[in-house]
Amino acid sequence: MHRERQAASSSSSTGEMSSSGLPPPPDAWLDTCHKLLPHWESLSLSHQSSIPISISRVNQFDAARLDIEMSAMLKEQLVKVFTLMKPGILFQYEAELDAFLEFLIWRFSIWVDKPTPGIALMNLRYRNEHAMESREKVRTGLEGPGLTVAQKIWYCAATVGGQYIWARLQSFSAFRRWGDSEQRSLARRAWILIQRIEGIYRAASFGNLLIFLCTGRYRNLIERALRARLVYDSPNMNRAVSFEYMNRQLVWNEFSEMLLLLLPLLNSSSVRNLLRPFSKDKSSSSAGNDTTCPICQATPTIPFVALPCEHRYCYYCLRTRCAAVTSFRCSRCSEPVVAMQRHSGVIRNE
């Protein structure tokens, strides 16, 4: 009897739920899920954005400074090769030498999809921002393709060719004195145009610097024009700063300043006399050549002798030492000099 009541109640509840239509069949749920899944995926991809990654501005500035130092080191080594040539020959071709070194750095770094030495030391690389705008899915904001061939060529033309042409144009205009030419109006106008272009470029560079300090993108105008952004090459590498060389430099600076302060206060003759007993050539120095002045090591012009040891000195050498030091000792025998004498007359050391 009890079982019959349970079966009746279950059958009545099933009939009520099916008549109301609240729990849909399992097949209807699957059909609806398959229909809405493509729309949900497209909606999620459309709202997906890259995780904001801030590139250290200090790292980017340090990379530029390290590249300059690397170019200077290569230039120093190259200049040593031409030390035996005619003096001043490299000064005439300094612009060509700088362009050649910059081209070598570009050829073996950026052209072969590698960072420059300074950029590599700071764990950075160049990324093409044009390609990043067209990509829909970005995971961390660090991945992305490198520069294209066109961007590499334009980078070389701007950094190597542009700087070389501008340096040569400035040196040629300064050598020809275009700014001082009043009669030749064309040269004067060219000089004014060069100055205006340089002023506009400096103003634009200053504006780009302010934007870079705010956003952290594009250190210079060339990178901004090419849309070549510096990003981290490896996200797991930390910036390591070593203060070993800085501490060494500070120690040497303090030591040199201490020597500059103490050396004028020391008396050279007193120090020499103090170290004379420890000298190995004591006998040879005491029995040295008595015909020369022990101070200036030359033949005495006005010979005077120190008393009581009677060693020969120049008058001015002996007189200045006796006047500077009241207890002056002979430089040959370390005896106290109480007087100085020529052939006649005695001058007391007071």
Short mmCIF file of the C-alpha atoms (twelve columns), coordinates in Angstrom:
data_MODEL
# 
_entry.id   MODEL 
# 
loop_
_atom_site.group_PDB 
_atom_site.id 
_atom_site.type_symbol 
_atom_site.label_atom_id 
_atom_site.label_alt_id 
_atom_site.label_comp_id 
_atom_site.label_asym_id 
_atom_site.label_seq_id 
_atom_site.Cartn_x 
_atom_site.Cartn_y 
_atom_site.Cartn_z 
_atom_site.pdbx_PDB_model_num 
ATOM 1   C CA . MET A 1   0.000   0.000  0.000   1 
ATOM 2   C CA . HIS A 2   2.796   2.330  0.844   1 
ATOM 3   C CA . ARG A 3   4.624   1.542  -2.407  1 
ATOM 4   C CA . GLU A 4   1.518   2.296  -4.407  1 
ATOM 5   C CA . ARG A 5   1.217   5.719  -2.758  1 
ATOM 6   C CA . GLN A 6   4.882   6.588  -3.583  1 
ATOM 7   C CA . ALA A 7   4.489   5.563  -7.208  1 
ATOM 8   C CA . ALA A 8   1.329   7.608  -7.490  1 
ATOM 9   C CA . SER A 9   2.975   10.671 -5.968  1 
ATOM 10  C CA . SER A 10  6.020   10.374 -8.261  1 
ATOM 11  C CA . SER A 11  3.859   9.974  -11.308 1 
ATOM 12  C CA . SER A 12  1.766   12.971 -10.324 1 
ATOM 13  C CA . SER A 13  4.866   15.178 -9.767  1 
ATOM 14  C CA . THR A 14  6.352   14.106 -13.103 1 
ATOM 15  C CA . GLY A 15  3.150   14.971 -14.819 1 
ATOM 16  C CA . GLU A 16  3.072   18.425 -13.205 1 
ATOM 17  C CA . MET A 17  6.727   19.252 -14.202 1 
ATOM 18  C CA . SER A 18  6.217   18.085 -17.744 1 
ATOM 19  C CA . SER A 19  3.014   20.025 -18.072 1 
ATOM 20  C CA . SER A 20  4.613   23.245 -16.722 1 
ATOM 21  C CA . GLY A 21  7.687   22.852 -19.026 1 
ATOM 22  C CA . LEU A 22  10.309  24.136 -16.536 1 
ATOM 23  C CA . PRO A 23  12.949  21.400 -16.835 1 
ATOM 24  C CA . PRO A 24  13.785  21.109 -20.569 1 
ATOM 25  C CA . PRO A 25  15.010  17.847 -21.954 1 
ATOM 26  C CA . PRO A 26  18.796  17.244 -22.035 1 
ATOM 27  C CA . ASP A 27  18.930  17.447 -25.833 1 
ATOM 28  C CA . ALA A 28  17.492  20.967 -25.792 1 
ATOM 29  C CA . TRP A 29  20.236  22.139 -23.390 1 
ATOM 30  C CA . LEU A 30  22.990  20.787 -25.648 1 
ATOM 31  C CA . ASP A 31  21.464  22.331 -28.773 1 
ATOM 32  C CA . THR A 32  21.230  25.749 -27.114 1 
ATOM 33  C CA . CYS A 33  24.830  25.496 -25.809 1 
ATOM 34  C CA . HIS A 34  26.187  24.640 -29.272 1 
ATOM 35  C CA . LYS A 35  24.315  27.565 -30.775 1 
ATOM 36  C CA . LEU A 36  25.553  30.133 -28.231 1 
ATOM 37  C CA . LEU A 37  29.167  28.926 -27.964 1 
ATOM 38  C CA . PRO A 38  30.531  30.630 -31.160 1 
ATOM 39  C CA . HIS A 39  28.858  33.885 -30.176 1 
ATOM 40  C CA . TRP A 40  30.348  33.687 -26.670 1 
ATOM 41  C CA . GLU A 41  33.874  33.007 -28.010 1 
ATOM 42  C CA . SER A 42  33.724  35.928 -30.422 1 
ATOM 43  C CA . LEU A 43  32.461  38.197 -27.648 1 
ATOM 44  C CA . SER A 44  35.265  37.161 -25.271 1 
ATOM 45  C CA . LEU A 45  37.961  37.653 -27.939 1 
ATOM 46  C CA . SER A 46  36.621  41.073 -28.846 1 
ATOM 47  C CA . HIS A 47  36.886  42.266 -25.237 1 
ATOM 48  C CA . GLN A 48  40.284  40.640 -24.565 1 
ATOM 49  C CA . SER A 49  43.225  43.061 -24.184 1 
ATOM 50  C CA . SER A 50  46.889  42.612 -23.433 1 
ATOM 51  C CA . ILE A 51  48.184  42.720 -19.906 1 
ATOM 52  C CA . PRO A 52  49.861  46.127 -19.455 1 
ATOM 53  C CA . ILE A 53  53.619  45.671 -19.098 1 
ATOM 54  C CA . SER A 54  55.660  48.761 -18.172 1 
ATOM 55  C CA . ILE A 55  59.159  48.754 -19.651 1 
ATOM 56  C CA . SER A 56  61.689  50.394 -17.353 1 
ATOM 57  C CA . ARG A 57  62.677  53.826 -18.669 1 
ATOM 58  C CA . VAL A 58  66.008  53.572 -16.880 1 
ATOM 59  C CA . ASN A 59  66.804  50.377 -18.771 1 
ATOM 60  C CA . GLN A 60  66.053  52.039 -22.084 1 
ATOM 61  C CA . PHE A 61  68.235  55.050 -21.302 1 
ATOM 62  C CA . ASP A 62  71.027  52.785 -20.048 1 
ATOM 63  C CA . ALA A 63  70.851  50.795 -23.283 1 
ATOM 64  C CA . ALA A 64  71.371  53.953 -25.333 1 
ATOM 65  C CA . ARG A 65  74.292  54.996 -23.133 1 
ATOM 66  C CA . LEU A 66  75.914  51.567 -23.387 1 
ATOM 67  C CA . ASP A 67  75.651  51.667 -27.179 1 
ATOM 68  C CA . ILE A 68  77.440  55.030 -27.195 1 
ATOM 69  C CA . GLU A 69  80.181  53.639 -24.943 1 
ATOM 70  C CA . MET A 70  80.563  50.594 -27.188 1 
ATOM 71  C CA . SER A 71  80.942  52.798 -30.260 1 
ATOM 72  C CA . ALA A 72  83.534  54.913 -28.427 1 
ATOM 73  C CA . MET A 73  85.532  51.804 -27.460 1 
ATOM 74  C CA . LEU A 74  85.552  50.554 -31.046 1 
ATOM 75  C CA . LYS A 75  86.610  53.984 -32.258 1 
ATOM 76  C CA . GLU A 76  89.470  54.097 -29.753 1 
ATOM 77  C CA . GLN A 77  90.770  50.734 -30.903 1 
ATOM 78  C CA . LEU A 78  90.489  51.742 -34.549 1 
ATOM 79  C CA . VAL A 79  92.345  55.002 -33.944 1 
ATOM 80  C CA . LYS A 80  95.267  53.061 -32.430 1 
ATOM 81  C CA . VAL A 81  95.709  51.270 -35.750 1 
ATOM 82  C CA . PHE A 82  96.473  54.578 -37.488 1 
ATOM 83  C CA . THR A 83  98.853  55.971 -34.853 1 
ATOM 84  C CA . LEU A 84  101.878 55.595 -37.155 1 
ATOM 85  C CA . MET A 85  100.235 57.431 -40.044 1 
ATOM 86  C CA . LYS A 86  100.299 61.137 -40.766 1 
ATOM 87  C CA . PRO A 87  99.058  63.168 -37.754 1 
ATOM 88  C CA . GLY A 88  95.629  64.675 -38.261 1 
ATOM 89  C CA . ILE A 89  94.571  62.359 -41.080 1 
ATOM 90  C CA . LEU A 90  91.794  60.797 -39.012 1 
ATOM 91  C CA . PHE A 91  90.448  64.199 -38.036 1 
ATOM 92  C CA . GLN A 92  89.542  64.862 -41.653 1 
ATOM 93  C CA . TYR A 93  87.577  61.612 -41.907 1 
ATOM 94  C CA . GLU A 94  86.069  61.494 -38.418 1 
ATOM 95  C CA . ALA A 95  82.499  61.604 -39.741 1 
ATOM 96  C CA . GLU A 96  83.177  58.693 -42.102 1 
ATOM 97  C CA . LEU A 97  84.765  56.727 -39.253 1 
ATOM 98  C CA . ASP A 98  81.745  57.225 -36.987 1 
ATOM 99  C CA . ALA A 99  79.367  56.238 -39.776 1 
ATOM 100 C CA . PHE A 100 81.394  53.114 -40.508 1 
ATOM 101 C CA . LEU A 101 81.304  52.001 -36.859 1 
ATOM 102 C CA . GLU A 102 77.565  52.655 -36.597 1 
ATOM 103 C CA . PHE A 103 77.014  50.658 -39.765 1 
ATOM 104 C CA . LEU A 104 78.991  47.717 -38.357 1 
ATOM 105 C CA . ILE A 105 76.930  47.719 -35.173 1 
ATOM 106 C CA . TRP A 106 73.697  47.855 -37.198 1 
ATOM 107 C CA . ARG A 107 74.838  45.140 -39.619 1 
ATOM 108 C CA . PHE A 108 75.673  42.572 -36.948 1 
ATOM 109 C CA . SER A 109 72.798  43.339 -34.590 1 
ATOM 110 C CA . ILE A 110 69.553  44.775 -35.948 1 
ATOM 111 C CA . TRP A 111 69.915  43.485 -39.508 1 
ATOM 112 C CA . VAL A 112 70.220  39.873 -38.291 1 
ATOM 113 C CA . ASP A 113 67.294  40.231 -35.827 1 
ATOM 114 C CA . LYS A 114 69.530  40.679 -32.801 1 
ATOM 115 C CA . PRO A 115 69.600  43.567 -30.322 1 
ATOM 116 C CA . THR A 116 72.492  45.979 -30.105 1 
ATOM 117 C CA . PRO A 117 75.037  45.323 -27.330 1 
ATOM 118 C CA . GLY A 118 73.528  47.894 -24.997 1 
ATOM 119 C CA . ILE A 119 69.974  46.704 -25.622 1 
ATOM 120 C CA . ALA A 120 71.020  43.087 -25.094 1 
ATOM 121 C CA . LEU A 121 72.670  43.916 -21.755 1 
ATOM 122 C CA . MET A 122 69.431  45.508 -20.571 1 
ATOM 123 C CA . ASN A 123 67.360  42.448 -21.634 1 
ATOM 124 C CA . LEU A 124 65.487  44.393 -24.320 1 
ATOM 125 C CA . ARG A 125 64.647  43.936 -27.982 1 
ATOM 126 C CA . TYR A 126 62.815  45.800 -30.742 1 
ATOM 127 C CA . ARG A 127 59.197  44.927 -31.538 1 
ATOM 128 C CA . ASN A 128 57.121  45.987 -34.528 1 
ATOM 129 C CA . GLU A 129 54.096  47.862 -33.188 1 
ATOM 130 C CA . HIS A 130 52.376  47.906 -36.604 1 
ATOM 131 C CA . ALA A 131 51.994  44.132 -36.428 1 
ATOM 132 C CA . MET A 132 50.779  44.267 -32.833 1 
ATOM 133 C CA . GLU A 133 47.849  46.514 -33.763 1 
ATOM 134 C CA . SER A 134 46.537  43.980 -36.290 1 
ATOM 135 C CA . ARG A 135 46.838  41.027 -33.935 1 
ATOM 136 C CA . GLU A 136 43.713  40.175 -31.970 1 
ATOM 137 C CA . LYS A 137 45.064  37.839 -29.301 1 
ATOM 138 C CA . VAL A 138 47.868  39.103 -27.071 1 
ATOM 139 C CA . ARG A 139 48.801  37.169 -23.968 1 
ATOM 140 C CA . THR A 140 51.281  39.247 -21.935 1 
ATOM 141 C CA . GLY A 141 52.178  42.293 -24.000 1 
ATOM 142 C CA . LEU A 142 55.795  41.149 -24.447 1 
ATOM 143 C CA . GLU A 143 55.501  38.763 -27.366 1 
ATOM 144 C CA . GLY A 144 55.393  39.993 -30.910 1 
ATOM 145 C CA . PRO A 145 57.366  39.996 -34.155 1 
ATOM 146 C CA . GLY A 146 60.593  41.868 -34.692 1 
ATOM 147 C CA . LEU A 147 61.279  44.597 -37.187 1 
ATOM 148 C CA . THR A 148 60.584  44.088 -40.860 1 
ATOM 149 C CA . VAL A 149 63.193  44.470 -43.581 1 
ATOM 150 C CA . ALA A 150 61.832  47.887 -44.520 1 
ATOM 151 C CA . GLN A 151 62.023  49.077 -40.922 1 
ATOM 152 C CA . LYS A 152 65.620  47.846 -40.634 1 
ATOM 153 C CA . ILE A 153 66.653  49.675 -43.809 1 
ATOM 154 C CA . TRP A 154 64.933  52.886 -42.750 1 
ATOM 155 C CA . TYR A 155 66.560  52.580 -39.327 1 
ATOM 156 C CA . CYS A 156 70.002  52.332 -40.941 1 
ATOM 157 C CA . ALA A 157 69.260  55.231 -43.299 1 
ATOM 158 C CA . ALA A 158 68.194  57.454 -40.394 1 
ATOM 159 C CA . THR A 159 70.806  56.548 -37.794 1 
ATOM 160 C CA . VAL A 160 73.823  56.020 -40.061 1 
ATOM 161 C CA . GLY A 161 73.161  57.924 -43.269 1 
ATOM 162 C CA . GLY A 162 71.146  60.769 -41.760 1 
ATOM 163 C CA . GLN A 163 73.640  61.540 -39.016 1 
ATOM 164 C CA . TYR A 164 76.570  61.349 -41.441 1 
ATOM 165 C CA . ILE A 165 74.961  63.691 -43.989 1 
ATOM 166 C CA . TRP A 166 73.956  66.177 -41.284 1 
ATOM 167 C CA . ALA A 167 77.447  66.174 -39.720 1 
ATOM 168 C CA . ARG A 168 79.092  66.724 -43.114 1 
ATOM 169 C CA . LEU A 169 76.634  69.485 -44.008 1 
ATOM 170 C CA . GLN A 170 77.315  71.334 -40.771 1 
ATOM 171 C CA . SER A 171 81.091  71.046 -41.121 1 
ATOM 172 C CA . PHE A 172 80.980  72.156 -44.771 1 
ATOM 173 C CA . SER A 173 78.774  75.160 -44.000 1 
ATOM 174 C CA . ALA A 174 81.001  76.161 -41.071 1 
ATOM 175 C CA . PHE A 175 84.157  75.809 -43.188 1 
ATOM 176 C CA . ARG A 176 82.656  77.870 -46.007 1 
ATOM 177 C CA . ARG A 177 81.313  80.437 -43.515 1 
ATOM 178 C CA . TRP A 178 77.818  80.499 -44.868 1 
ATOM 179 C CA . GLY A 179 76.613  82.342 -41.799 1 
ATOM 180 C CA . ASP A 180 79.092  85.222 -42.333 1 
ATOM 181 C CA . SER A 181 78.448  85.630 -46.053 1 
ATOM 182 C CA . GLU A 182 76.497  88.818 -46.589 1 
ATOM 183 C CA . GLN A 183 76.971  89.090 -50.330 1 
ATOM 184 C CA . ARG A 184 75.998  85.534 -51.284 1 
ATOM 185 C CA . SER A 185 72.322  85.451 -50.387 1 
ATOM 186 C CA . LEU A 186 71.855  81.792 -51.342 1 
ATOM 187 C CA . ALA A 187 74.493  80.594 -48.875 1 
ATOM 188 C CA . ARG A 188 73.005  82.832 -46.178 1 
ATOM 189 C CA . ARG A 189 69.545  81.389 -46.756 1 
ATOM 190 C CA . ALA A 190 70.906  77.852 -46.667 1 
ATOM 191 C CA . TRP A 191 72.596  78.588 -43.350 1 
ATOM 192 C CA . ILE A 192 69.378  79.989 -41.877 1 
ATOM 193 C CA . LEU A 193 67.466  76.946 -43.150 1 
ATOM 194 C CA . ILE A 194 69.968  74.587 -41.511 1 
ATOM 195 C CA . GLN A 195 69.664  76.415 -38.203 1 
ATOM 196 C CA . ARG A 196 65.857  76.321 -38.352 1 
ATOM 197 C CA . ILE A 197 65.803  72.611 -39.151 1 
ATOM 198 C CA . GLU A 198 68.136  71.926 -36.258 1 
ATOM 199 C CA . GLY A 199 65.970  74.008 -33.919 1 
ATOM 200 C CA . ILE A 200 62.803  72.194 -35.005 1 
ATOM 201 C CA . TYR A 201 64.475  68.830 -34.556 1 
ATOM 202 C CA . ARG A 202 65.690  69.734 -31.060 1 
ATOM 203 C CA . ALA A 203 62.240  70.967 -30.072 1 
ATOM 204 C CA . ALA A 204 60.632  67.791 -31.414 1 
ATOM 205 C CA . SER A 205 63.198  65.669 -29.569 1 
ATOM 206 C CA . PHE A 206 62.433  67.500 -26.339 1 
ATOM 207 C CA . GLY A 207 58.714  66.932 -26.831 1 
ATOM 208 C CA . ASN A 208 59.321  63.264 -27.565 1 
ATOM 209 C CA . LEU A 209 61.379  63.029 -24.358 1 
ATOM 210 C CA . LEU A 210 58.484  64.386 -22.311 1 
ATOM 211 C CA . ILE A 211 56.093  61.916 -23.938 1 
ATOM 212 C CA . PHE A 212 58.550  59.098 -23.313 1 
ATOM 213 C CA . LEU A 213 58.819  59.977 -19.628 1 
ATOM 214 C CA . CYS A 214 55.025  59.791 -19.374 1 
ATOM 215 C CA . THR A 215 54.329  56.678 -21.454 1 
ATOM 216 C CA . GLY A 216 57.664  54.812 -21.512 1 
ATOM 217 C CA . ARG A 217 57.546  54.240 -25.293 1 
ATOM 218 C CA . TYR A 218 59.901  55.347 -28.094 1 
ATOM 219 C CA . ARG A 219 63.100  56.917 -26.787 1 
ATOM 220 C CA . ASN A 220 63.739  59.037 -29.890 1 
ATOM 221 C CA . LEU A 221 61.968  60.305 -32.969 1 
ATOM 222 C CA . ILE A 222 63.354  57.541 -35.198 1 
ATOM 223 C CA . GLU A 223 61.782  54.810 -33.071 1 
ATOM 224 C CA . ARG A 224 58.486  56.713 -32.961 1 
ATOM 225 C CA . ALA A 225 58.420  57.195 -36.732 1 
ATOM 226 C CA . LEU A 226 59.200  53.532 -37.385 1 
ATOM 227 C CA . ARG A 227 56.935  52.293 -34.561 1 
ATOM 228 C CA . ALA A 228 59.836  50.234 -33.189 1 
ATOM 229 C CA . ARG A 229 59.260  49.740 -29.488 1 
ATOM 230 C CA . LEU A 230 61.644  48.304 -26.934 1 
ATOM 231 C CA . VAL A 231 60.183  45.423 -24.914 1 
ATOM 232 C CA . TYR A 232 61.675  42.836 -22.597 1 
ATOM 233 C CA . ASP A 233 63.291  39.872 -24.284 1 
ATOM 234 C CA . SER A 234 62.941  37.544 -21.302 1 
ATOM 235 C CA . PRO A 235 60.287  38.268 -18.640 1 
ATOM 236 C CA . ASN A 236 62.174  36.277 -15.982 1 
ATOM 237 C CA . MET A 237 65.356  38.379 -15.980 1 
ATOM 238 C CA . ASN A 238 65.775  41.060 -13.331 1 
ATOM 239 C CA . ARG A 239 67.830  44.207 -13.648 1 
ATOM 240 C CA . ALA A 240 71.062  43.643 -11.724 1 
ATOM 241 C CA . VAL A 241 73.023  46.699 -10.616 1 
ATOM 242 C CA . SER A 242 76.634  46.310 -9.488  1 
ATOM 243 C CA . PHE A 243 78.268  49.067 -7.476  1 
ATOM 244 C CA . GLU A 244 81.731  47.505 -7.437  1 
ATOM 245 C CA . TYR A 245 83.275  49.866 -9.975  1 
ATOM 246 C CA . MET A 246 81.485  52.846 -8.478  1 
ATOM 247 C CA . ASN A 247 82.908  52.093 -5.041  1 
ATOM 248 C CA . ARG A 248 86.363  51.645 -6.522  1 
ATOM 249 C CA . GLN A 249 86.099  54.976 -8.306  1 
ATOM 250 C CA . LEU A 250 84.995  56.718 -5.117  1 
ATOM 251 C CA . VAL A 251 87.917  55.233 -3.172  1 
ATOM 252 C CA . TRP A 252 90.437  56.408 -5.753  1 
ATOM 253 C CA . ASN A 253 88.905  59.886 -5.875  1 
ATOM 254 C CA . GLU A 254 89.071  60.237 -2.100  1 
ATOM 255 C CA . PHE A 255 92.631  58.918 -2.036  1 
ATOM 256 C CA . SER A 256 93.776  61.367 -4.718  1 
ATOM 257 C CA . GLU A 257 92.119  64.281 -2.921  1 
ATOM 258 C CA . MET A 258 93.866  63.270 0.308   1 
ATOM 259 C CA . LEU A 259 97.234  63.206 -1.470  1 
ATOM 260 C CA . LEU A 260 96.605  66.616 -3.023  1 
ATOM 261 C CA . LEU A 261 95.894  67.924 0.451   1 
ATOM 262 C CA . LEU A 262 98.857  66.328 2.234   1 
ATOM 263 C CA . LEU A 263 101.662 66.580 -0.317  1 
ATOM 264 C CA . PRO A 264 102.059 70.389 -0.132  1 
ATOM 265 C CA . LEU A 265 102.346 70.082 3.655   1 
ATOM 266 C CA . LEU A 266 105.245 67.624 3.494   1 
ATOM 267 C CA . ASN A 267 108.845 68.735 3.267   1 
ATOM 268 C CA . SER A 268 110.670 66.754 0.595   1 
ATOM 269 C CA . SER A 269 114.067 67.101 2.209   1 
ATOM 270 C CA . SER A 270 112.761 65.943 5.584   1 
ATOM 271 C CA . VAL A 271 111.083 62.923 4.014   1 
ATOM 272 C CA . ARG A 272 114.263 62.119 2.083   1 
ATOM 273 C CA . ASN A 273 116.370 62.363 5.210   1 
ATOM 274 C CA . LEU A 274 113.883 60.207 7.084   1 
ATOM 275 C CA . LEU A 275 114.037 57.464 4.442   1 
ATOM 276 C CA . ARG A 276 117.794 57.717 3.896   1 
ATOM 277 C CA . PRO A 277 118.749 55.193 6.620   1 
ATOM 278 C CA . PHE A 278 116.565 52.589 4.893   1 
ATOM 279 C CA . SER A 279 118.107 53.222 1.488   1 
ATOM 280 C CA . LYS A 280 120.317 50.514 -0.034  1 
ATOM 281 C CA . ASP A 281 122.748 52.902 -1.705  1 
ATOM 282 C CA . LYS A 282 123.629 54.824 1.454   1 
ATOM 283 C CA . SER A 283 127.376 54.553 0.960   1 
ATOM 284 C CA . SER A 284 127.246 55.473 -2.698  1 
ATOM 285 C CA . SER A 285 125.039 58.486 -2.041  1 
ATOM 286 C CA . SER A 286 127.285 59.742 0.748   1 
ATOM 287 C CA . ALA A 287 130.343 59.366 -1.427  1 
ATOM 288 C CA . GLY A 288 128.729 60.897 -4.480  1 
ATOM 289 C CA . ASN A 289 130.144 63.462 -6.842  1 
ATOM 290 C CA . ASP A 290 130.999 66.551 -4.772  1 
ATOM 291 C CA . THR A 291 131.428 68.765 -7.850  1 
ATOM 292 C CA . THR A 292 127.672 69.022 -8.465  1 
ATOM 293 C CA . CYS A 293 124.980 70.625 -6.356  1 
ATOM 294 C CA . PRO A 294 123.008 67.899 -4.548  1 
ATOM 295 C CA . ILE A 295 119.797 69.906 -4.949  1 
ATOM 296 C CA . CYS A 296 119.740 70.813 -8.651  1 
ATOM 297 C CA . GLN A 297 122.297 68.165 -9.752  1 
ATOM 298 C CA . ALA A 298 124.215 70.732 -11.807 1 
ATOM 299 C CA . THR A 299 127.587 72.456 -11.586 1 
ATOM 300 C CA . PRO A 300 127.300 75.264 -9.008  1 
ATOM 301 C CA . THR A 301 127.295 78.646 -10.729 1 
ATOM 302 C CA . ILE A 302 128.067 80.530 -7.519  1 
ATOM 303 C CA . PRO A 303 129.625 77.813 -5.374  1 
ATOM 304 C CA . PHE A 304 129.002 77.928 -1.637  1 
ATOM 305 C CA . VAL A 305 129.770 75.310 0.969   1 
ATOM 306 C CA . ALA A 306 127.659 74.236 3.879   1 
ATOM 307 C CA . LEU A 307 129.265 74.333 7.298   1 
ATOM 308 C CA . PRO A 308 130.444 72.301 9.058   1 
ATOM 309 C CA . CYS A 309 130.319 69.453 6.469   1 
ATOM 310 C CA . GLU A 310 131.725 71.708 3.657   1 
ATOM 311 C CA . HIS A 311 129.698 70.132 0.851   1 
ATOM 312 C CA . ARG A 312 129.333 72.287 -2.222  1 
ATOM 313 C CA . TYR A 313 125.988 73.868 -3.237  1 
ATOM 314 C CA . CYS A 314 124.668 76.557 -5.516  1 
ATOM 315 C CA . TYR A 315 124.217 79.775 -3.608  1 
ATOM 316 C CA . TYR A 316 120.529 80.133 -4.516  1 
ATOM 317 C CA . CYS A 317 119.737 76.451 -3.822  1 
ATOM 318 C CA . LEU A 318 121.395 76.487 -0.411  1 
ATOM 319 C CA . ARG A 319 120.097 79.927 0.522   1 
ATOM 320 C CA . THR A 320 116.453 79.088 -0.324  1 
ATOM 321 C CA . ARG A 321 116.601 75.820 1.609   1 
ATOM 322 C CA . CYS A 322 118.134 77.463 4.649   1 
ATOM 323 C CA . ALA A 323 115.547 80.232 4.523   1 
ATOM 324 C CA . ALA A 324 112.653 77.768 4.147   1 
ATOM 325 C CA . VAL A 325 113.787 75.322 6.841   1 
ATOM 326 C CA . THR A 326 115.437 76.611 10.004  1 
ATOM 327 C CA . SER A 327 116.991 73.215 10.821  1 
ATOM 328 C CA . PHE A 328 118.073 72.310 7.286   1 
ATOM 329 C CA . ARG A 329 120.323 69.255 7.007   1 
ATOM 330 C CA . CYS A 330 122.833 68.594 4.283   1 
ATOM 331 C CA . SER A 331 121.432 66.510 1.439   1 
ATOM 332 C CA . ARG A 332 124.660 64.452 1.228   1 
ATOM 333 C CA . CYS A 333 125.535 63.674 4.821   1 
ATOM 334 C CA . SER A 334 122.406 64.728 6.758   1 
ATOM 335 C CA . GLU A 335 124.463 67.002 9.015   1 
ATOM 336 C CA . PRO A 336 122.741 70.131 10.327  1 
ATOM 337 C CA . VAL A 337 123.788 73.196 8.329   1 
ATOM 338 C CA . VAL A 338 124.623 76.023 10.687  1 
ATOM 339 C CA . ALA A 339 126.223 78.334 8.146   1 
ATOM 340 C CA . MET A 340 127.165 78.781 4.481   1 
ATOM 341 C CA . GLN A 341 130.521 80.085 3.274   1 
ATOM 342 C CA . ARG A 342 132.262 81.087 0.104   1 
ATOM 343 C CA . HIS A 343 135.950 81.931 -0.020  1 
ATOM 344 C CA . SER A 344 135.540 84.714 2.522   1 
ATOM 345 C CA . GLY A 345 132.718 85.619 4.850   1 
ATOM 346 C CA . VAL A 346 130.252 83.496 6.711   1 
ATOM 347 C CA . ILE A 347 126.434 83.687 6.480   1 
ATOM 348 C CA . ARG A 348 124.709 82.214 9.479   1 
ATOM 349 C CA . ASN A 349 121.611 79.999 9.035   1 
ATOM 350 C CA . GLU A 350 119.175 81.749 11.326  1 
# 
